[in-house]
Amino acid sequence: MLKEIEVEAKTPKEAIAIALKKLRAKKDEVEVKILREEHKGLFGIEGCEGAKVKVTIKRRKYGS
C-alpha cells in the first residue's frame, strides 16, 4: 500500500484530490505539503506550470 505520493495538476486542490484517490485515504488521514503553486502565464493564462503536492498518510496511533 502506498504511504506517500507526489502529484502534479492544474491546482493544489486538484492535485490533492488525485492523491487522495490514489492513496485511498481521506483528507483527515493525510498530511499535505504544497511543493509548488500553479504559475499562470502571460495575462493570467493558466497552464504555464501546474501545482505539485506531496501527500503522506499519517501514522496511526494505537491504543488511544
C-alpha positions as a Markdown table, in Angstrom:
| # | Residue | x | y | z |
|---|---|---|---|---|
| 1 | Met | 0.0 | 0.0 | 0.0 |
| 2 | Leu | 1.3 | 3.5 | -0.9 |
| 3 | Lys | 2.2 | 5.7 | 2.0 |
| 4 | Glu | 3.3 | 8.8 | 0.2 |
| 5 | Ile | 2.8 | 10.3 | -3.3 |
| 6 | Glu | 3.7 | 13.4 | -5.2 |
| 7 | Val | 1.1 | 14.6 | -7.7 |
| 8 | Glu | 1.1 | 17.4 | -10.3 |
| 9 | Ala | -2.2 | 19.0 | -11.5 |
| 10 | Lys | -3.6 | 22.4 | -12.6 |
| 11 | Thr | -4.2 | 23.5 | -9.0 |
| 12 | Pro | -3.2 | 22.3 | -5.5 |
| 13 | Lys | -6.8 | 21.3 | -4.8 |
| 14 | Glu | -7.0 | 19.1 | -7.9 |
| 15 | Ala | -3.6 | 17.5 | -7.1 |
| 16 | Ile | -4.7 | 16.7 | -3.5 |
| 17 | Ala | -7.9 | 15.1 | -4.8 |
| 18 | Ile | -6.0 | 12.9 | -7.2 |
| 19 | Ala | -3.5 | 11.9 | -4.5 |
| 20 | Leu | -6.3 | 11.0 | -2.0 |
| 21 | Lys | -7.9 | 8.8 | -4.6 |
| 22 | Lys | -4.7 | 7.0 | -5.4 |
| 23 | Leu | -3.9 | 6.5 | -1.7 |
| 24 | Arg | -7.4 | 5.5 | -0.9 |
| 25 | Ala | -7.4 | 7.9 | 2.0 |
| 26 | Lys | -9.5 | 10.7 | 3.5 |
| 27 | Lys | -8.1 | 14.2 | 3.9 |
| 28 | Asp | -8.0 | 13.9 | 7.7 |
| 29 | Glu | -5.8 | 10.8 | 7.4 |
| 30 | Val | -3.0 | 12.5 | 5.5 |
| 31 | Glu | -0.5 | 15.4 | 5.7 |
| 32 | Val | -0.3 | 17.6 | 2.7 |
| 33 | Lys | 2.7 | 19.7 | 1.7 |
| 34 | Ile | 2.4 | 22.0 | -1.3 |
| 35 | Leu | 5.7 | 21.8 | -3.2 |
| 36 | Arg | 4.7 | 24.2 | -5.9 |
| 37 | Glu | 1.8 | 26.5 | -6.5 |
| 38 | Glu | 0.4 | 26.8 | -10.0 |
| 39 | His | 2.0 | 29.5 | -12.1 |
| 40 | Lys | -0.1 | 31.4 | -14.6 |
| 41 | Gly | 1.3 | 32.5 | -17.8 |
| 42 | Leu | 1.2 | 35.9 | -19.5 |
| 43 | Phe | -2.1 | 37.8 | -18.9 |
| 44 | Gly | -3.3 | 35.2 | -16.4 |
| 45 | Ile | -3.5 | 32.3 | -18.9 |
| 46 | Glu | -3.5 | 29.0 | -16.9 |
| 47 | Gly | -1.4 | 26.0 | -17.8 |
| 48 | Cys | 2.1 | 27.5 | -17.8 |
| 49 | Glu | 3.1 | 25.4 | -14.9 |
| 50 | Gly | 0.9 | 23.2 | -12.7 |
| 51 | Ala | 0.9 | 22.8 | -8.9 |
| 52 | Lys | 2.7 | 20.0 | -7.2 |
| 53 | Val | 1.9 | 18.4 | -3.8 |
| 54 | Lys | 3.3 | 15.7 | -1.6 |
| 55 | Val | 0.7 | 13.7 | 0.3 |
| 56 | Thr | 1.7 | 11.4 | 3.1 |
| 57 | Ile | -0.5 | 9.0 | 5.2 |
| 58 | Lys | -0.3 | 9.9 | 8.9 |
| 59 | Arg | 0.9 | 7.2 | 11.3 |
| 60 | Arg | -1.9 | 5.7 | 13.2 |
| 61 | Lys | -1.7 | 5.8 | 17.0 |
| 62 | Tyr | -2.7 | 2.5 | 18.5 |
| 63 | Gly | -4.3 | 2.3 | 21.9 |
| 64 | Ser | -5.6 | 5.9 | 22.1 |
